[in-house]
Every structure is written in structure tokens, then in C-alpha cells.
């Protein structure tokens, strides 16, 4: 944000979405259903936004 260089923002957001998706799957395996589903929904949002960034 300081340099106004947003070249890697879509890549970073995609990787963050993948990481949050893995955390959500792990939460579901540990019987924390609500947190797992929230993490998966947030991950899908991150992945959708990053895919829109790749298309532009």
C-alpha cells in the first residue's frame, strides 16, 4: 500500500484463500463445525475475489 504496487495482490489473496480453506477443513475434522464452515466460506470468498483479479 505504501508503494502502490499491487502486482502480486491476486496471487497473495489466492494463497491466503487456500490456507484458510485448509484451516477450515482441519477445523471440521476436529469437530468444530461452525468455525470450519465459516473458514470455508471466507476461503471461497477470497478465492472468488482473487479469480476476478486474475481476469482483469
Predicted model as a PDB file, atoms N, CA, C, CB and O in Angstrom, pLDDT in the B-factor column:
MODEL        1                                                                  
ATOM      1  N   UNK A   1       0.814  -1.178   0.000  1.00 57.00           N  
ATOM      2  CA  UNK A   1       0.000   0.000   0.000  1.00 57.00           C  
ATOM      3  C   UNK A   1       0.865   1.253   0.000  1.00 57.00           C  
ATOM      4  CB  UNK A   1      -0.930  -0.008   1.188  1.00 57.00           C  
ATOM      5  O   UNK A   1       0.459   2.295  -0.514  1.00 57.00           O  
ATOM      6  N   UNK A   2       2.047   1.150   0.572  1.00 72.00           N  
ATOM      7  CA  UNK A   2       2.914   2.322   0.613  1.00 72.00           C  
ATOM      8  C   UNK A   2       3.475   2.613  -0.772  1.00 72.00           C  
ATOM      9  CB  UNK A   2       4.057   2.117   1.621  1.00 72.00           C  
ATOM     10  O   UNK A   2       3.537   3.770  -1.188  1.00 72.00           O  
ATOM     11  N   UNK A   3       3.882   1.568  -1.487  1.00 74.00           N  
ATOM     12  CA  UNK A   3       4.474   1.764  -2.810  1.00 74.00           C  
ATOM     13  C   UNK A   3       3.438   1.762  -3.917  1.00 74.00           C  
ATOM     14  CB  UNK A   3       5.498   0.695  -3.081  1.00 74.00           C  
ATOM     15  O   UNK A   3       3.754   2.063  -5.068  1.00 74.00           O  
ATOM     16  N   UNK A   4       2.199   1.425  -3.577  1.00 76.00           N  
ATOM     17  CA  UNK A   4       1.104   1.334  -4.555  1.00 76.00           C  
ATOM     18  C   UNK A   4       1.373   0.289  -5.642  1.00 76.00           C  
ATOM     19  CB  UNK A   4       0.876   2.694  -5.203  1.00 76.00           C  
ATOM     20  O   UNK A   4       0.902   0.422  -6.771  1.00 76.00           O  
ATOM     21  N   UNK A   5       2.131  -0.747  -5.290  1.00 74.00           N  
ATOM     22  CA  UNK A   5       2.425  -1.839  -6.199  1.00 74.00           C  
ATOM     23  C   UNK A   5       1.481  -2.992  -5.856  1.00 74.00           C  
ATOM     24  CB  UNK A   5       3.932  -2.278  -6.102  1.00 74.00           C  
ATOM     25  O   UNK A   5       1.618  -3.620  -4.806  1.00 74.00           O  
ATOM     26  N   UNK A   6       0.532  -3.264  -6.737  1.00 72.00           N  
ATOM     27  CA  UNK A   6      -0.455  -4.308  -6.485  1.00 72.00           C  
ATOM     28  C   UNK A   6      -0.302  -5.464  -7.476  1.00 72.00           C  
ATOM     29  CB  UNK A   6      -1.870  -3.729  -6.564  1.00 72.00           C  
ATOM     30  O   UNK A   6      -1.280  -6.134  -7.808  1.00 72.00           O  
ATOM     31  N   UNK A   7       0.912  -5.691  -7.942  1.00 78.00           N  
ATOM     32  CA  UNK A   7       1.141  -6.740  -8.925  1.00 78.00           C  
ATOM     33  C   UNK A   7       0.863  -8.135  -8.368  1.00 78.00           C  
ATOM     34  CB  UNK A   7       2.560  -6.667  -9.430  1.00 78.00           C  
ATOM     35  O   UNK A   7       0.379  -9.005  -9.092  1.00 78.00           O  
ATOM     36  N   UNK A   8       1.161  -8.350  -7.109  1.00 80.00           N  
ATOM     37  CA  UNK A   8       1.037  -9.687  -6.523  1.00 80.00           C  
ATOM     38  C   UNK A   8      -0.163  -9.823  -5.597  1.00 80.00           C  
ATOM     39  CB  UNK A   8       2.291 -10.030  -5.766  1.00 80.00           C  
ATOM     40  O   UNK A   8      -0.248 -10.799  -4.851  1.00 80.00           O  
ATOM     41  N   UNK A   9      -1.074  -8.892  -5.624  1.00 85.00           N  
ATOM     42  CA  UNK A   9      -2.203  -8.953  -4.697  1.00 85.00           C  
ATOM     43  C   UNK A   9      -3.124 -10.140  -5.003  1.00 85.00           C  
ATOM     44  CB  UNK A   9      -2.998  -7.647  -4.753  1.00 85.00           C  
ATOM     45  O   UNK A   9      -3.625 -10.775  -4.075  1.00 85.00           O  
ATOM     46  N   UNK A  10      -3.355 -10.448  -6.270  1.00 87.00           N  
ATOM     47  CA  UNK A  10      -4.213 -11.586  -6.605  1.00 87.00           C  
ATOM     48  C   UNK A  10      -3.553 -12.900  -6.205  1.00 87.00           C  
ATOM     49  CB  UNK A  10      -4.537 -11.593  -8.105  1.00 87.00           C  
ATOM     50  O   UNK A  10      -4.220 -13.813  -5.718  1.00 87.00           O  
ATOM     51  N   UNK A  11      -2.251 -12.991  -6.409  1.00 90.00           N  
ATOM     52  CA  UNK A  11      -1.527 -14.205  -6.019  1.00 90.00           C  
ATOM     53  C   UNK A  11      -1.569 -14.409  -4.515  1.00 90.00           C  
ATOM     54  CB  UNK A  11      -0.076 -14.140  -6.494  1.00 90.00           C  
ATOM     55  O   UNK A  11      -1.795 -15.518  -4.031  1.00 90.00           O  
ATOM     56  N   UNK A  12      -1.349 -13.333  -3.786  1.00 91.00           N  
ATOM     57  CA  UNK A  12      -1.349 -13.408  -2.328  1.00 91.00           C  
ATOM     58  C   UNK A  12      -2.731 -13.755  -1.800  1.00 91.00           C  
ATOM     59  CB  UNK A  12      -0.873 -12.089  -1.725  1.00 91.00           C  
ATOM     60  O   UNK A  12      -2.861 -14.549  -0.869  1.00 91.00           O  
ATOM     61  N   UNK A  13      -3.751 -13.170  -2.382  1.00 92.00           N  
ATOM     62  CA  UNK A  13      -5.113 -13.456  -1.946  1.00 92.00           C  
ATOM     63  C   UNK A  13      -5.495 -14.900  -2.255  1.00 92.00           C  
ATOM     64  CB  UNK A  13      -6.099 -12.494  -2.616  1.00 92.00           C  
ATOM     65  O   UNK A  13      -6.205 -15.530  -1.472  1.00 92.00           O  
ATOM     66  N   UNK A  14      -5.038 -15.429  -3.375  1.00 94.00           N  
ATOM     67  CA  UNK A  14      -5.294 -16.827  -3.720  1.00 94.00           C  
ATOM     68  C   UNK A  14      -4.637 -17.761  -2.709  1.00 94.00           C  
ATOM     69  CB  UNK A  14      -4.784 -17.135  -5.137  1.00 94.00           C  
ATOM     70  O   UNK A  14      -5.260 -18.716  -2.244  1.00 94.00           O  
ATOM     71  N   UNK A  15      -3.380 -17.487  -2.371  1.00 95.00           N  
ATOM     72  CA  UNK A  15      -2.685 -18.329  -1.399  1.00 95.00           C  
ATOM     73  C   UNK A  15      -3.308 -18.223  -0.010  1.00 95.00           C  
ATOM     74  CB  UNK A  15      -1.213 -17.950  -1.334  1.00 95.00           C  
ATOM     75  O   UNK A  15      -3.379 -19.214   0.717  1.00 95.00           O  
ATOM     76  N   UNK A  16      -3.758 -17.030   0.358  1.00 96.00           N  
ATOM     77  CA  UNK A  16      -4.442 -16.857   1.634  1.00 96.00           C  
ATOM     78  C   UNK A  16      -5.748 -17.649   1.650  1.00 96.00           C  
ATOM     79  CB  UNK A  16      -4.715 -15.365   1.902  1.00 96.00           C  
ATOM     80  O   UNK A  16      -6.090 -18.266   2.659  1.00 96.00           O  
ATOM     81  N   UNK A  17      -6.467 -17.631   0.543  1.00 96.00           N  
ATOM     82  CA  UNK A  17      -7.706 -18.410   0.449  1.00 96.00           C  
ATOM     83  C   UNK A  17      -7.454 -19.903   0.567  1.00 96.00           C  
ATOM     84  CB  UNK A  17      -8.410 -18.117  -0.861  1.00 96.00           C  
ATOM     85  O   UNK A  17      -8.217 -20.618   1.217  1.00 96.00           O  
ATOM     86  N   UNK A  18      -6.374 -20.377  -0.066  1.00 97.00           N  
ATOM     87  CA  UNK A  18      -6.030 -21.793   0.034  1.00 97.00           C  
ATOM     88  C   UNK A  18      -5.667 -22.163   1.469  1.00 97.00           C  
ATOM     89  CB  UNK A  18      -4.868 -22.129  -0.911  1.00 97.00           C  
ATOM     90  O   UNK A  18      -6.047 -23.229   1.953  1.00 97.00           O  
ATOM     91  N   UNK A  19      -4.941 -21.295   2.142  1.00 97.00           N  
ATOM     92  CA  UNK A  19      -4.559 -21.560   3.531  1.00 97.00           C  
ATOM     93  C   UNK A  19      -5.780 -21.576   4.445  1.00 97.00           C  
ATOM     94  CB  UNK A  19      -3.555 -20.510   4.017  1.00 97.00           C  
ATOM     95  O   UNK A  19      -5.895 -22.451   5.303  1.00 97.00           O  
ATOM     96  N   UNK A  20      -6.682 -20.632   4.275  1.00 97.00           N  
ATOM     97  CA  UNK A  20      -7.882 -20.588   5.110  1.00 97.00           C  
ATOM     98  C   UNK A  20      -8.771 -21.795   4.813  1.00 97.00           C  
ATOM     99  CB  UNK A  20      -8.663 -19.269   4.877  1.00 97.00           C  
ATOM    100  O   UNK A  20      -9.443 -22.299   5.713  1.00 97.00           O  
ATOM    101  N   UNK A  21      -8.784 -22.261   3.574  1.00 97.00           N  
ATOM    102  CA  UNK A  21      -9.544 -23.461   3.234  1.00 97.00           C  
ATOM    103  C   UNK A  21      -8.993 -24.683   3.964  1.00 97.00           C  
ATOM    104  CB  UNK A  21      -9.523 -23.697   1.720  1.00 97.00           C  
ATOM    105  O   UNK A  21      -9.757 -25.504   4.472  1.00 97.00           O  
ATOM    106  N   UNK A  22      -7.676 -24.801   4.014  1.00 97.00           N  
ATOM    107  CA  UNK A  22      -7.068 -25.912   4.740  1.00 97.00           C  
ATOM    108  C   UNK A  22      -7.351 -25.828   6.240  1.00 97.00           C  
ATOM    109  CB  UNK A  22      -5.563 -25.936   4.496  1.00 97.00           C  
ATOM    110  O   UNK A  22      -7.582 -26.847   6.890  1.00 97.00           O  
ATOM    111  N   UNK A  23      -7.334 -24.625   6.778  1.00 97.00           N  
ATOM    112  CA  UNK A  23      -7.664 -24.444   8.195  1.00 97.00           C  
ATOM    113  C   UNK A  23      -9.116 -24.846   8.447  1.00 97.00           C  
ATOM    114  CB  UNK A  23      -7.426 -22.973   8.634  1.00 97.00           C  
ATOM    115  O   UNK A  23      -9.419 -25.473   9.462  1.00 97.00           O  
ATOM    116  N   UNK A  24     -10.004 -24.493   7.538  1.00 97.00           N  
ATOM    117  CA  UNK A  24     -11.411 -24.860   7.686  1.00 97.00           C  
ATOM    118  C   UNK A  24     -11.627 -26.354   7.643  1.00 97.00           C  
ATOM    119  CB  UNK A  24     -12.230 -24.207   6.614  1.00 97.00           C  
ATOM    120  O   UNK A  24     -12.434 -26.886   8.405  1.00 97.00           O  
ATOM    121  N   UNK A  25     -10.921 -27.034   6.767  1.00 97.00           N  
ATOM    122  CA  UNK A  25     -11.034 -28.495   6.695  1.00 97.00           C  
ATOM    123  C   UNK A  25     -10.511 -29.124   7.977  1.00 97.00           C  
ATOM    124  CB  UNK A  25     -10.263 -29.048   5.473  1.00 97.00           C  
ATOM    125  O   UNK A  25     -11.093 -30.080   8.489  1.00 97.00           O  
ATOM    126  N   UNK A  26      -9.417 -28.590   8.492  1.00 97.00           N  
ATOM    127  CA  UNK A  26      -8.869 -29.103   9.744  1.00 97.00           C  
ATOM    128  C   UNK A  26      -9.831 -28.865  10.911  1.00 97.00           C  
ATOM    129  CB  UNK A  26      -7.515 -28.448  10.035  1.00 97.00           C  
ATOM    130  O   UNK A  26      -9.959 -29.720  11.787  1.00 97.00           O  
ATOM    131  N   UNK A  27     -10.506 -27.715  10.930  1.00 96.00           N  
ATOM    132  CA  UNK A  27     -11.487 -27.442  11.980  1.00 96.00           C  
ATOM    133  C   UNK A  27     -12.656 -28.418  11.899  1.00 96.00           C  
ATOM    134  CB  UNK A  27     -11.996 -25.997  11.876  1.00 96.00           C  
ATOM    135  O   UNK A  27     -13.167 -28.861  12.928  1.00 96.00           O  
ATOM    136  N   UNK A  28     -13.084 -28.757  10.681  1.00 96.00           N  
ATOM    137  CA  UNK A  28     -14.170 -29.724  10.539  1.00 96.00           C  
ATOM    138  C   UNK A  28     -13.758 -31.097  11.039  1.00 96.00           C  
ATOM    139  CB  UNK A  28     -14.613 -29.812   9.087  1.00 96.00           C  
ATOM    140  O   UNK A  28     -14.572 -31.818  11.616  1.00 96.00           O  
ATOM    141  N   UNK A  29     -12.511 -31.460  10.823  1.00 96.00           N  
ATOM    142  CA  UNK A  29     -12.028 -32.763  11.299  1.00 96.00           C  
ATOM    143  C   UNK A  29     -11.935 -32.812  12.818  1.00 96.00           C  
ATOM    144  CB  UNK A  29     -10.664 -33.076  10.690  1.00 96.00           C  
ATOM    145  O   UNK A  29     -12.055 -33.885  13.410  1.00 96.00           O  
ATOM    146  N   UNK A  30     -11.723 -31.660  13.458  1.00 96.00           N  
ATOM    147  CA  UNK A  30     -11.609 -31.612  14.914  1.00 96.00           C  
ATOM    148  C   UNK A  30     -12.945 -31.317  15.584  1.00 96.00           C  
ATOM    149  CB  UNK A  30     -10.590 -30.566  15.322  1.00 96.00           C  
ATOM    150  O   UNK A  30     -12.979 -30.879  16.734  1.00 96.00           O  
ATOM    151  N   UNK A  31     -14.046 -31.554  14.871  1.00 93.00           N  
ATOM    152  CA  UNK A  31     -15.408 -31.374  15.391  1.00 93.00           C  
ATOM    153  C   UNK A  31     -15.692 -29.954  15.841  1.00 93.00           C  
ATOM    154  CB  UNK A  31     -15.644 -32.312  16.540  1.00 93.00           C  
ATOM    155  O   UNK A  31     -16.421 -29.756  16.814  1.00 93.00           O  
ATOM    156  N   UNK A  32     -15.144 -28.976  15.170  1.00 93.00           N  
ATOM    157  CA  UNK A  32     -15.513 -27.580  15.390  1.00 93.00           C  
ATOM    158  C   UNK A  32     -16.227 -27.109  14.130  1.00 93.00           C  
ATOM    159  CB  UNK A  32     -14.252 -26.680  15.717  1.00 93.00           C  
ATOM    160  O   UNK A  32     -15.675 -26.380  13.306  1.00 93.00           O  
ATOM    161  N   UNK A  33     -17.456 -27.546  14.014  1.00 94.00           N  
ATOM    162  CA  UNK A  33     -18.211 -27.393  12.768  1.00 94.00           C  
ATOM    163  C   UNK A  33     -18.446 -25.928  12.380  1.00 94.00           C  
ATOM    164  CB  UNK A  33     -19.543 -28.099  12.893  1.00 94.00           C  
ATOM    165  O   UNK A  33     -18.250 -25.561  11.222  1.00 94.00           O  
ATOM    166  N   UNK A  34     -18.855 -25.103  13.319  1.00 96.00           N  
ATOM    167  CA  UNK A  34     -19.215 -23.727  12.985  1.00 96.00           C  
ATOM    168  C   UNK A  34     -17.987 -22.975  12.488  1.00 96.00           C  
ATOM    169  CB  UNK A  34     -19.830 -23.009  14.207  1.00 96.00           C  
ATOM    170  O   UNK A  34     -18.050 -22.305  11.457  1.00 96.00           O  
ATOM    171  N   UNK A  35     -16.882 -23.075  13.201  1.00 96.00           N  
ATOM    172  CA  UNK A  35     -15.659 -22.391  12.780  1.00 96.00           C  
ATOM    173  C   UNK A  35     -15.156 -22.942  11.453  1.00 96.00           C  
ATOM    174  CB  UNK A  35     -14.572 -22.527  13.851  1.00 96.00           C  
ATOM    175  O   UNK A  35     -14.629 -22.192  10.631  1.00 96.00           O  
ATOM    176  N   UNK A  36     -15.310 -24.232  11.236  1.00 96.00           N  
ATOM    177  CA  UNK A  36     -14.892 -24.835   9.983  1.00 96.00           C  
ATOM    178  C   UNK A  36     -15.678 -24.300   8.795  1.00 96.00           C  
ATOM    179  CB  UNK A  36     -15.037 -26.330  10.060  1.00 96.00           C  
ATOM    180  O   UNK A  36     -15.108 -23.976   7.753  1.00 96.00           O  
ATOM    181  N   UNK A  37     -16.993 -24.212   8.963  1.00 97.00           N  
ATOM    182  CA  UNK A  37     -17.821 -23.698   7.876  1.00 97.00           C  
ATOM    183  C   UNK A  37     -17.570 -22.217   7.614  1.00 97.00           C  
ATOM    184  CB  UNK A  37     -19.286 -23.921   8.191  1.00 97.00           C  
ATOM    185  O   UNK A  37     -17.596 -21.776   6.465  1.00 97.00           O  
ATOM    186  N   UNK A  38     -17.328 -21.452   8.672  1.00 97.00           N  
ATOM    187  CA  UNK A  38     -17.019 -20.036   8.493  1.00 97.00           C  
ATOM    188  C   UNK A  38     -15.701 -19.877   7.736  1.00 97.00           C  
ATOM    189  CB  UNK A  38     -16.949 -19.317   9.860  1.00 97.00           C  
ATOM    190  O   UNK A  38     -15.598 -19.048   6.832  1.00 97.00           O  
ATOM    191  N   UNK A  39     -14.700 -20.666   8.104  1.00 97.00           N  
ATOM    192  CA  UNK A  39     -13.410 -20.594   7.409  1.00 97.00           C  
ATOM    193  C   UNK A  39     -13.555 -20.973   5.938  1.00 97.00           C  
ATOM    194  CB  UNK A  39     -12.385 -21.512   8.088  1.00 97.00           C  
ATOM    195  O   UNK A  39     -12.934 -20.357   5.072  1.00 97.00           O  
ATOM    196  N   UNK A  40     -14.362 -21.971   5.660  1.00 97.00           N  
ATOM    197  CA  UNK A  40     -14.554 -22.392   4.272  1.00 97.00           C  
ATOM    198  C   UNK A  40     -15.286 -21.308   3.480  1.00 97.00           C  
ATOM    199  CB  UNK A  40     -15.338 -23.720   4.214  1.00 97.00           C  
ATOM    200  O   UNK A  40     -14.939 -21.059   2.326  1.00 97.00           O  
ATOM    201  N   UNK A  41     -16.280 -20.668   4.066  1.00 98.00           N  
ATOM    202  CA  UNK A  41     -16.986 -19.582   3.372  1.00 98.00           C  
ATOM    203  C   UNK A  41     -16.050 -18.403   3.105  1.00 98.00           C  
ATOM    204  CB  UNK A  41     -18.200 -19.114   4.199  1.00 98.00           C  
ATOM    205  O   UNK A  41     -16.085 -17.819   2.022  1.00 98.00           O  
ATOM    206  N   UNK A  42     -15.226 -18.054   4.073  1.00 97.00           N  
ATOM    207  CA  UNK A  42     -14.270 -16.966   3.886  1.00 97.00           C  
ATOM    208  C   UNK A  42     -13.249 -17.333   2.810  1.00 97.00           C  
ATOM    209  CB  UNK A  42     -13.556 -16.638   5.214  1.00 97.00           C  
ATOM    210  O   UNK A  42     -12.869 -16.492   1.995  1.00 97.00           O  
ATOM    211  N   UNK A  43     -12.811 -18.583   2.810  1.00 97.00           N  
ATOM    212  CA  UNK A  43     -11.854 -19.040   1.801  1.00 97.00           C  
ATOM    213  C   UNK A  43     -12.459 -18.965   0.402  1.00 97.00           C  
ATOM    214  CB  UNK A  43     -11.401 -20.476   2.103  1.00 97.00           C  
ATOM    215  O   UNK A  43     -11.788 -18.548  -0.542  1.00 97.00           O  
ATOM    216  N   UNK A  44     -13.706 -19.362   0.267  1.00 97.00           N  
ATOM    217  CA  UNK A  44     -14.350 -19.285  -1.048  1.00 97.00           C  
ATOM    218  C   UNK A  44     -14.478 -17.841  -1.513  1.00 97.00           C  
ATOM    219  CB  UNK A  44     -15.733 -19.945  -1.006  1.00 97.00           C  
ATOM    220  O   UNK A  44     -14.331 -17.551  -2.701  1.00 97.00           O  
ATOM    221  N   UNK A  45     -14.753 -16.934  -0.573  1.00 97.00           N  
ATOM    222  CA  UNK A  45     -14.810 -15.518  -0.925  1.00 97.00           C  
ATOM    223  C   UNK A  45     -13.440 -15.027  -1.397  1.00 97.00           C  
ATOM    224  CB  UNK A  45     -15.294 -14.683   0.278  1.00 97.00           C  
ATOM    225  O   UNK A  45     -13.346 -14.341  -2.415  1.00 97.00           O  
ATOM    226  N   UNK A  46     -12.383 -15.373  -0.666  1.00 95.00           N  
ATOM    227  CA  UNK A  46     -11.030 -14.979  -1.063  1.00 95.00           C  
ATOM    228  C   UNK A  46     -10.674 -15.531  -2.442  1.00 95.00           C  
ATOM    229  CB  UNK A  46     -10.009 -15.461  -0.025  1.00 95.00           C  
ATOM    230  O   UNK A  46     -10.099 -14.824  -3.270  1.00 95.00           O  
ATOM    231  N   UNK A  47     -11.017 -16.789  -2.684  1.00 95.00           N  
ATOM    232  CA  UNK A  47     -10.693 -17.405  -3.973  1.00 95.00           C  
ATOM    233  C   UNK A  47     -11.479 -16.749  -5.103  1.00 95.00           C  
ATOM    234  CB  UNK A  47     -10.983 -18.913  -3.937  1.00 95.00           C  
ATOM    235  O   UNK A  47     -10.945 -16.559  -6.196  1.00 95.00           O  
ATOM    236  N   UNK A  48     -12.726 -16.405  -4.856  1.00 95.00           N  
ATOM    237  CA  UNK A  48     -13.535 -15.729  -5.875  1.00 95.00           C  
ATOM    238  C   UNK A  48     -12.963 -14.355  -6.208  1.00 95.00           C  
ATOM    239  CB  UNK A  48     -14.988 -15.592  -5.401  1.00 95.00           C  
ATOM    240  O   UNK A  48     -12.862 -13.990  -7.380  1.00 95.00           O  
ATOM    241  N   UNK A  49     -12.594 -13.603  -5.195  1.00 93.00           N  
ATOM    242  CA  UNK A  49     -12.028 -12.266  -5.423  1.00 93.00           C  
ATOM    243  C   UNK A  49     -10.690 -12.363  -6.139  1.00 93.00           C  
ATOM    244  CB  UNK A  49     -11.858 -11.513  -4.090  1.00 93.00           C  
ATOM    245  O   UNK A  49     -10.392 -11.546  -7.011  1.00 93.00           O  
ATOM    246  N   UNK A  50      -9.876 -13.361  -5.778  1.00 93.00           N  
ATOM    247  CA  UNK A  50      -8.577 -13.496  -6.456  1.00 93.00           C  
ATOM    248  C   UNK A  50      -8.764 -13.913  -7.917  1.00 93.00           C  
ATOM    249  CB  UNK A  50      -7.688 -14.525  -5.721  1.00 93.00           C  
ATOM    250  O   UNK A  50      -8.003 -13.476  -8.781  1.00 93.00           O  
ATOM    251  N   UNK A  51      -9.753 -14.744  -8.203  1.00 92.00           N  
ATOM    252  CA  UNK A  51     -10.002 -15.118  -9.593  1.00 92.00           C  
ATOM    253  C   UNK A  51     -10.472 -13.927 -10.418  1.00 92.00           C  
ATOM    254  CB  UNK A  51     -11.033 -16.234  -9.660  1.00 92.00           C  
ATOM    255  O   UNK A  51     -10.144 -13.816 -11.599  1.00 92.00           O  
ATOM    256  N   UNK A  52     -11.239 -13.039  -9.795  1.00 91.00           N  
ATOM    257  CA  UNK A  52     -11.639 -11.823 -10.500  1.00 91.00           C  
ATOM    258  C   UNK A  52     -10.423 -10.937 -10.773  1.00 91.00           C  
ATOM    259  CB  UNK A  52     -12.695 -11.049  -9.686  1.00 91.00           C  
ATOM    260  O   UNK A  52     -10.361 -10.267 -11.803  1.00 91.00           O  
ATOM    261  N   UNK A  53      -9.474 -10.933  -9.864  1.00 85.00           N  
ATOM    262  CA  UNK A  53      -8.258 -10.164 -10.063  1.00 85.00           C  
ATOM    263  C   UNK A  53      -7.395 -10.732 -11.186  1.00 85.00           C  
ATOM    264  CB  UNK A  53      -7.466 -10.116  -8.778  1.00 85.00           C  
ATOM    265  O   UNK A  53      -6.730  -9.985 -11.904  1.00 85.00           O  
ATOM    266  N   UNK A  54      -7.407 -12.060 -11.336  1.00 84.00           N  
ATOM    267  CA  UNK A  54      -6.651 -12.687 -12.416  1.00 84.00           C  
ATOM    268  C   UNK A  54      -7.271 -12.369 -13.776  1.00 84.00           C  
ATOM    269  CB  UNK A  54      -6.585 -14.204 -12.209  1.00 84.00           C  
ATOM    270  O   UNK A  54      -6.559 -12.249 -14.773  1.00 84.00           O  
ATOM    271  N   UNK A  55      -8.582 -12.234 -13.814  1.00 86.00           N  
ATOM    272  CA  UNK A  55      -9.269 -11.977 -15.090  1.00 86.00           C  
ATOM    273  C   UNK A  55      -9.080 -10.553 -15.575  1.00 86.00           C  
ATOM    274  CB  UNK A  55     -10.747 -12.268 -14.954  1.00 86.00           C  
ATOM    275  O   UNK A  55      -9.217 -10.300 -16.771  1.00 86.00           O  
ATOM    276  N   UNK A  56      -8.775  -9.625 -14.703  1.00 74.00           N  
ATOM    277  CA  UNK A  56      -8.621  -8.223 -15.106  1.00 74.00           C  
ATOM    278  C   UNK A  56      -7.234  -7.924 -15.528  1.00 74.00           C  
ATOM    279  CB  UNK A  56      -9.009  -7.300 -14.001  1.00 74.00           C  
ATOM    280  O   UNK A  56      -6.933  -6.789 -15.899  1.00 74.00           O  
TER     281      UNK A  56                                                      
ENDMDL                                                                          
END                                                                             
